[in-house]
Amino acid sequence: MSLIGKFATVGGATLFSRIFGFGREMMMASALGIGPVADAFNLAFRFPNLFRRLFAEGAFNAAFIPLFSRSLEEDGEDGARAFASEIFSTLFVVLTGLTILALVFMPLLVSTIIAPGLAACVDDPAGTAISCGERFDITVAFSRIMFPYLASMSLMAMVSGILNAFRRFFAAAVAPTILNFVLIGVLAWCFWTEADTTTIGLWMSWGVLFAGIAQLAMVTVAMRMADFGVSLQRPRWTKGLKRLLILAGPAALIGGITQINLFVGQAIASYKPGAVSILQYADRPYQLPLGMVGVAIGVVLLPELARALKAGRLEEAQHTQNRSLEFALFLTVPAAVALFLIPEPIIRLIYERGAFDAATTTAVAAVLGLYALGLPAFVLIKVFSPGYFAREDTRTPMMITGASAIANIILSLILFNLYAERGIALATTLAGWLNALLLFEGLRRKGLWHLDRPLLKRGALVLVSALLMGGAIVALEFWLAPWMQPSSGLLAQIAAILVLVGVAMAVYFVLALATGAVDRGLVMRLVKRQRG
């Protein structure tokens, strides 16, 4: 399968999951709006979800896959099975202990790390439906229910790494859809029974835990179908485990920079009621292209690059890096332009119903527009990072990521006081670009990345095509504005957005083909292959 084909397989499965994620967020927005229960659920879910992203899209893809692949090549399946069993057993024991400690000390975690703003909360003298103390208590309760999700997702990440090493990408990419199916089912049940908001949040928390166990079971079955298995044994300190920890710690930090930035922003946002939920709702449309493109590149590029380097095919490695960057720019730049120009109609169509009113739409759209400016940066991070990981260099990207994380915290604290949740979104975007540029400069200075002429030419043409597409969006939005208002009805809004997006995509792809922003030869070969 070609590199583009592998990107498409993982990206398609991730897109499938993200679409149902939209459905979940739409139902949740209608049920909870940006109220205290929505804040509590989002705060509680973000903490274990942070570790899911760190492990699934960072540490194991960056550290485990090269070591497992080497063991598979040098020691055969028996040696690889022994190595995997060592890691699985250690991970299982550590996660079990971590989960027990977290459940016991969850109030301290909530007040200091997850939501420090709740500990500083002061009740409104006029009175609110849920007091500060109640907000804190339900956040602790939701966090305790959902924290074991971390263990399930971390073990799932390891199994997914094994599947990726065998070039079986689909099961691991599609497994997250289970979470969306479960939560959609829970929300549908709560709507039918007319449950109150606190009950909805409680049932959703249990749904997250159930979905985590189901996802782990799915990838385990897929691993068994690949005729591979691991066993649980007494953990031992081995050379392979030591090497994995040396690589995985920095890799987790680097691969999860997006989620670290979002988590930091959410913790700061807990000082303002509703800000946490505003950031979460804006994050969902932004995560669609980021997940589809970024995750696909991150999952596929590292094994391909590591394989080429180990075989001494340096020219092939350079070609793979440049084509991956080209692919990332081709898809993310127009997506960023579109999300920046028309965030409000998109948010209105997705969320504005039930407890989600017009004022909330305006607030969420403003945040989405700022997130959109950082979309290419966070995908580029996933393109540049494997250039280090495939060479087992984690020190350089760790220092770069640490610097950008510190910049994000400082900017978030400053800008939150000026622009509230919009300041946090802007800080996240600026820190993302800083991280991406420093990662690229590090590769360039070490002579590990040489930009070729086709990339430079197509990158510039992609930007021109995307900006011209943006002009078409602005003109068409003005003409379609009457049909994109709530008063026109849901069907009219859907039709207007579909026309706007469809025309924008057509304009962009026509311009890309006409100018050569996309490899016309590759497109023709793909078309001929489909016809064949």
C-alpha positions in Angstrom: 0.0 0.0 0.0 1.4 3.5 -0.9 2.1 6.2 1.7 -1.0 8.1 0.7 -3.1 5.0 0.9 -1.9 4.3 4.4 -2.7 7.9 5.4 -6.1 7.5 3.8 -6.8 4.3 5.8 -6.0 5.7 9.2 -7.4 9.2 8.3 -10.6 7.7 7.0 -11.1 5.6 10.2 -10.3 8.7 12.3 -12.7 10.8 10.3 -15.5 8.2 10.9 -14.9 8.5 14.6 -14.7 12.3 14.5 -18.1 12.6 12.7 -19.8 10.6 15.4 -17.9 12.7 17.9 -19.8 15.7 16.4 -23.1 13.9 17.1 -22.1 13.4 20.7 -21.0 17.0 21.2 -24.2 18.3 19.5 -26.4 16.2 21.9 -24.3 17.2 24.9 -24.5 20.9 24.0 -28.2 20.7 23.7 -28.6 18.9 27.1 -26.0 20.8 29.2 -25.0 24.0 27.3 -22.1 25.7 29.1 -23.5 25.2 32.6 -21.7 23.9 35.7 -22.4 20.2 34.9 -20.9 20.6 31.4 -17.8 22.2 33.0 -17.5 19.5 35.5 -17.8 16.7 32.9 -15.3 18.4 30.6 -12.8 19.0 33.4 -13.1 15.4 34.6 -12.8 13.9 31.2 -9.9 16.0 30.0 -7.5 14.6 32.6 -7.6 10.9 31.6 -8.1 11.9 28.0 -4.9 13.8 28.2 -3.0 10.6 29.0 -4.9 8.8 26.3 -3.6 11.2 23.7 -0.1 11.2 25.3 0.2 7.4 25.1 -1.9 6.6 22.0 -0.6 9.3 19.7 2.8 10.0 21.4 4.8 7.7 23.6 3.9 4.3 22.2 3.9 5.3 18.5 7.2 7.1 19.1 9.0 4.8 21.4 7.4 1.3 21.4 7.0 0.8 17.7 10.8 1.2 16.7 11.9 -1.1 19.6 9.2 -3.7 19.0 10.0 -3.6 15.2 13.7 -4.1 16.0 12.9 -7.0 18.3 10.6 -8.5 15.6 13.4 -8.3 13.0 16.3 -9.4 15.2 14.7 -12.0 17.6 11.6 -13.1 15.6 8.0 -13.3 16.9 9.0 -15.2 20.0 11.5 -12.5 21.0 9.0 -9.8 20.2 6.3 -11.5 22.2 8.6 -11.8 25.2 9.5 -8.0 24.9 5.8 -7.1 24.6 4.9 -9.2 27.6 7.5 -7.5 29.7 6.2 -4.0 28.8 2.5 -5.0 29.2 3.1 -6.5 32.6 4.9 -3.5 33.9 2.4 -1.1 32.4 -0.5 -3.0 34.0 1.0 -2.9 37.5 2.0 0.8 37.3 -1.4 1.8 36.0 -3.3 -0.2 38.6 -1.3 1.5 41.4 -1.7 4.9 39.8 -5.4 4.5 39.5 -5.8 3.5 43.2 -3.8 6.5 44.3 -5.8 8.9 42.0 -9.1 7.6 43.3 -8.0 8.2 46.9 -6.5 11.6 46.4 -8.9 12.9 43.7 -10.1 15.9 45.7 -6.5 17.1 46.0 -5.9 16.5 42.2 -9.1 18.5 41.3 -8.2 21.4 43.5 -4.5 21.7 42.4 -4.2 20.3 38.9 -7.5 19.5 37.1 -9.6 22.6 38.1 -7.8 25.0 40.5 -10.4 27.6 39.7 -13.0 25.6 41.5 -11.1 25.7 44.8 -11.0 29.5 44.5 -14.6 29.8 43.5 -16.8 32.2 45.6 -20.6 31.8 45.5 -22.7 34.5 43.9 -24.7 36.4 46.6 -27.7 36.3 44.3 -27.6 32.5 44.3 -27.1 30.0 41.5 -28.6 26.6 40.7 -25.4 24.9 41.8 -23.0 26.3 44.4 -19.2 26.3 44.2 -19.1 23.4 46.7 -21.5 21.3 44.6 -19.5 22.1 41.4 -16.3 20.9 43.1 -18.1 17.7 44.5 -19.5 16.7 41.1 -16.2 17.3 39.4 -14.5 15.0 41.9 -17.2 12.4 41.5 -17.0 12.4 37.7 -13.2 12.3 37.8 -13.2 9.2 40.1 -15.6 7.4 37.7 -13.6 8.2 34.6 -10.1 7.9 35.8 -9.8 4.2 35.2 -10.4 5.1 31.5 -6.7 6.1 31.6 -5.6 2.6 32.3 -7.7 1.1 29.6 -6.5 3.6 27.0 -2.8 3.2 27.9 -3.0 -0.6 27.6 -5.0 -0.1 24.3 -2.1 2.2 23.1 0.4 -0.6 23.6 -1.8 -3.1 21.7 -2.3 -0.6 19.0 1.4 -0.1 18.7 1.8 -3.8 18.1 -0.9 -3.7 15.4 0.8 -0.7 13.8 4.1 -2.5 13.7 2.4 -5.3 11.8 1.0 -2.6 9.5 -2.6 -3.2 10.7 -3.8 0.3 11.2 -7.6 0.1 10.9 -8.7 -1.5 14.2 -6.7 1.0 16.4 -7.9 4.0 14.3 -11.6 3.0 14.4 -11.8 1.9 18.1 -12.4 5.4 19.5 -15.7 5.4 17.6 -17.0 3.1 20.4 -16.8 6.0 22.9 -19.0 8.1 20.6 -21.5 5.3 20.1 -21.8 4.7 23.9 -22.1 8.4 24.8 -24.7 9.0 22.1 -26.7 6.1 23.4 -26.4 7.4 27.0 -27.6 10.9 25.9 -30.5 9.5 23.9 -31.6 7.5 27.0 -31.3 10.6 29.2 -33.4 12.7 26.7 -36.0 9.9 26.6 -36.2 9.7 30.5 -36.0 13.5 30.9 -33.1 13.2 33.3 -31.8 16.3 35.1 -28.3 17.7 34.1 -26.5 16.2 37.1 -27.8 12.7 36.3 -26.9 13.2 32.6 -23.3 14.0 33.6 -23.2 11.0 36.0 -24.4 8.5 33.3 -22.0 10.0 30.7 -19.1 9.4 33.2 -20.0 5.7 33.5 -20.4 5.6 29.7 -16.8 6.8 29.3 -15.5 4.0 31.6 -17.5 1.3 29.8 -16.3 2.6 26.4 -12.7 2.5 27.5 -13.0 -1.2 28.4 -14.7 -2.0 25.2 -12.0 -0.2 23.1 -9.3 -2.2 24.8 -11.2 -5.4 24.1 -11.6 -4.5 20.4 -7.9 -4.0 19.7 -7.0 -7.1 21.8 -9.2 -9.2 19.6 -7.6 -7.6 16.5 -4.2 -8.5 17.9 -5.3 -12.1 18.4 -6.6 -12.2 14.9 -3.0 -11.2 13.8 -1.8 -14.3 15.5 0.0 -12.4 18.2 -0.5 -12.3 22.0 1.0 -11.1 25.2 1.0 -12.6 28.7 0.8 -11.1 32.2 3.8 -11.9 34.3 5.8 -10.5 37.2 7.3 -7.2 36.2 11.1 -7.1 35.8 13.6 -4.4 35.2 15.1 -5.3 31.8 17.2 -3.6 29.2 14.2 -3.3 26.8 12.1 -1.7 29.5 14.8 0.8 30.4 15.2 1.8 26.8 11.5 2.2 26.3 11.2 4.5 29.4 14.1 6.6 28.1 12.4 7.1 24.8 8.7 7.1 26.0 8.9 9.9 28.5 10.1 12.6 26.2 8.0 11.2 23.3 4.9 11.4 25.4 5.6 15.1 26.1 6.3 15.8 22.5 3.6 13.8 20.9 0.9 15.2 23.2 1.8 18.9 23.1 -1.6 19.8 21.6 -3.4 18.1 24.5 -1.0 19.4 27.1 -1.7 23.0 25.8 -5.4 22.3 25.9 -5.2 20.9 29.4 -3.3 23.8 30.7 -5.7 26.2 29.1 -8.7 24.3 30.6 -7.2 24.4 34.1 -6.7 28.2 33.8 -10.2 28.6 32.3 -11.8 26.9 35.4 -11.5 30.3 37.0 -14.3 31.6 34.8 -17.7 29.7 34.8 -18.5 28.4 31.4 -15.1 29.0 29.9 -14.1 25.3 30.1 -17.1 24.3 28.1 -16.6 27.0 25.5 -13.1 25.8 24.9 -14.3 22.2 24.7 -17.1 22.9 22.2 -14.7 24.9 20.0 -12.1 22.1 20.2 -14.4 19.5 18.5 -14.7 21.1 15.0 -11.0 21.9 15.2 -10.1 18.3 16.0 -11.8 17.0 12.9 -9.1 18.0 10.4 -6.4 17.7 13.1 -7.4 14.1 13.8 -8.0 13.0 10.3 -4.6 14.4 8.9 -2.4 14.7 12.0 -3.1 11.3 13.6 -2.9 9.5 10.2 0.5 11.1 9.5 1.8 10.4 13.1 0.7 6.7 13.0 2.0 5.9 9.5 5.1 8.1 9.0 7.1 6.9 12.0 7.2 3.2 11.0 7.9 4.1 7.3 10.7 6.5 8.3 12.3 4.1 10.8 12.2 1.3 8.3 13.9 3.4 5.6 16.6 4.7 8.0 17.4 1.2 9.4 17.9 -0.1 5.8 20.2 2.9 5.0 17.8 4.3 2.4 18.5 8.0 3.3 17.1 9.3 0.0 13.9 7.4 0.5 13.6 8.8 4.0 14.0 12.4 2.8 11.4 11.8 0.1 9.0 10.3 2.7 9.4 13.4 5.0 8.9 15.9 2.2 5.8 14.2 0.8 4.3 13.9 4.2 4.8 17.6 4.8 3.4 18.3 1.4 0.3 16.2 2.2 -0.2 17.9 5.5 0.0 21.4 4.0 -2.4 20.5 1.2 -5.2 19.5 3.5 -4.7 21.7 6.6 -4.1 25.1 5.1 -7.5 25.3 3.4 -9.2 23.9 6.4 -7.6 26.5 8.6 -8.7 29.3 6.2 -12.2 28.0 6.1 -12.5 27.6 9.9 -11.1 31.1 10.5 -13.5 32.8 8.1 -16.8 31.0 8.9 -16.7 29.8 12.5 -20.0 31.2 13.5 -22.2 29.5 10.9 -20.5 26.2 11.6 -21.0 26.5 15.4 -24.6 27.7 14.9 -25.5 24.7 12.8 -23.7 22.2 15.0 -24.7 23.4 18.5 -27.3 26.1 18.6 -30.4 24.4 20.1 -31.7 23.6 23.6 -29.5 25.0 26.3 -27.0 26.3 23.7 -28.1 29.9 22.8 -27.0 32.6 20.3 -24.7 34.3 22.8 -22.9 31.0 23.4 -22.5 30.5 19.6 -20.7 33.8 19.4 -18.3 33.0 22.2 -17.5 29.5 20.9 -17.1 30.7 17.3 -14.5 33.4 18.4 -12.5 30.6 20.1 -12.7 28.3 17.1 -11.5 31.0 14.7 -8.3 31.4 16.9 -7.8 27.7 17.2 -8.0 27.4 13.4 -4.9 29.6 12.9 -2.9 26.9 14.8 -4.3 23.9 12.9 -1.4 23.6 10.4 1.2 24.0 13.2 -0.2 21.1 15.2 -0.2 18.8 12.2 3.3 19.9 11.3 4.5 18.9 14.8 3.3 15.3 13.9 5.3 15.5 10.6 8.5 16.8 12.2 8.6 14.7 15.4 9.2 11.3 13.6 12.3 12.8 12.1 13.8 12.7 15.6 12.0 9.6 17.0 13.1 7.4 14.0 16.7 8.2 14.9 16.0 7.6 18.6 16.7 11.2 19.5 14.3 12.4 22.1 16.4 14.9 24.0 16.2 17.7 21.3 12.4 17.6 20.7 11.8 17.3 24.5 13.7 20.5 25.1 11.8 22.2 22.2 8.4 21.0 23.5 9.2 22.0 27.0 10.0 25.5 25.9 6.8 25.8 23.9 4.8 24.4 26.9 6.3 27.0 29.2 5.5 29.7 26.6 1.9 28.4 26.4 1.5 28.7 30.2 2.9 32.2 30.4 0.8 33.4 27.4 -2.3 31.8 28.7 -2.0 33.5 32.1 -1.4 36.8 30.5 -4.0 36.6 27.7 -6.7 35.0 29.9 -6.8 38.2 32.0 -7.2 40.3 28.9 -9.4 38.2 26.6 -10.8 35.3 28.8 -11.2 32.0 26.9 -10.2 33.7 23.6 -6.8 34.5 25.2 -6.3 30.8 26.0 -7.1 29.9 22.4 -4.6 32.5 21.1 -1.9 31.3 23.5 -2.4 27.7 22.4 -2.1 28.7 18.7 1.1 30.8 19.3 2.7 28.0 21.3 1.9 25.5 18.6 3.6 27.5 15.9 6.6 28.1 18.1 6.9 24.3 18.7 6.6 23.4 15.0 9.1 26.0 13.8 11.7 25.0 16.4 11.3 21.3 15.6 11.8 22.0 11.9 14.8 24.3 12.5 16.4 21.5 14.7 16.1 19.0 11.9 17.4 21.5 9.3 20.5 22.5 11.3 21.4 18.8 11.9 21.1 18.1 8.1 18.2 15.7 8.7 15.7 17.4 6.5 16.3 19.0 3.1 13.4 20.7 1.6 13.2 19.8 -2.1 12.0 22.0 -4.9 8.6 20.3 -5.5 7.7 20.9 -1.8 8.7 24.5 -1.9 6.8 25.1 -5.1 3.6 23.2 -4.1 3.6 24.7 -0.6 3.5 28.2 -2.0 0.8 27.3 -4.5 -1.2 25.6 -1.7 -1.2 28.9 0.2 -2.2 30.9 -2.9 -5.0 28.5 -3.7 -6.3 28.5 -0.1 -6.3 32.3 0.0 -8.2 32.5 -3.3 -10.7 29.9 -1.9 -11.0 32.2 1.2 -12.1 35.1 -1.1 -14.7 32.8 -2.6 -16.0 31.9 0.9 -16.3 35.5 1.9 -18.3 36.4 -1.2 -20.5 33.4 -1.0 -21.2 33.8 2.7 -22.5 37.3 2.1 -24.9 35.9 -0.5 -26.0 32.9 1.6 -26.3 34.9 4.9 -30.1 35.0 5.0 -30.2 31.2 4.8 -27.7 30.6 7.5 -29.7 32.2 10.3 -31.7 30.2 12.8 -34.9 31.9 11.6 -34.5 30.2 8.2 -34.8 26.7 9.7 -32.5 23.8 10.2 -32.8 22.4 6.7 -32.0 25.8 5.1 -29.0 26.2 7.3 -27.7 22.7 6.4 -28.2 23.3 2.7 -26.5 26.7 2.9 -23.5 25.3 4.7 -23.2 22.4 2.3 -23.3 24.8 -0.7 -20.7 27.0 0.9 -18.4 24.1 1.8 -18.9 22.3 -1.5 -18.2 25.4 -3.6 -15.1 26.2 -1.4 -13.8 22.7 -1.9 -14.4 22.8 -5.6 -12.7 26.1 -6.0 -9.7 25.0 -3.9 -9.2 21.6 -5.7 -9.6 23.2 -9.2 -7.1 25.9 -8.3 -4.7 23.3 -6.8 -4.9 21.1 -10.0 -4.6 24.1 -12.3 -1.6 25.7 -10.5 0.2 22.4 -9.7 -0.3 22.7 -6.0 -1.0 19.0 -6.0 1.0 16.4 -7.9 -1.1 16.0 -11.1 0.6 12.8 -12.1 -0.2 11.2 -8.7 -3.9 12.3 -9.1 -4.1 10.8 -12.6 -2.5 7.5 -11.4 -5.0 7.3 -8.5 -8.0 8.0 -10.9 -6.7 5.3 -13.3 -6.3 2.9 -10.5 -9.9 3.5 -9.3 -11.2 3.0 -12.8 -9.2 -0.1 -13.2 
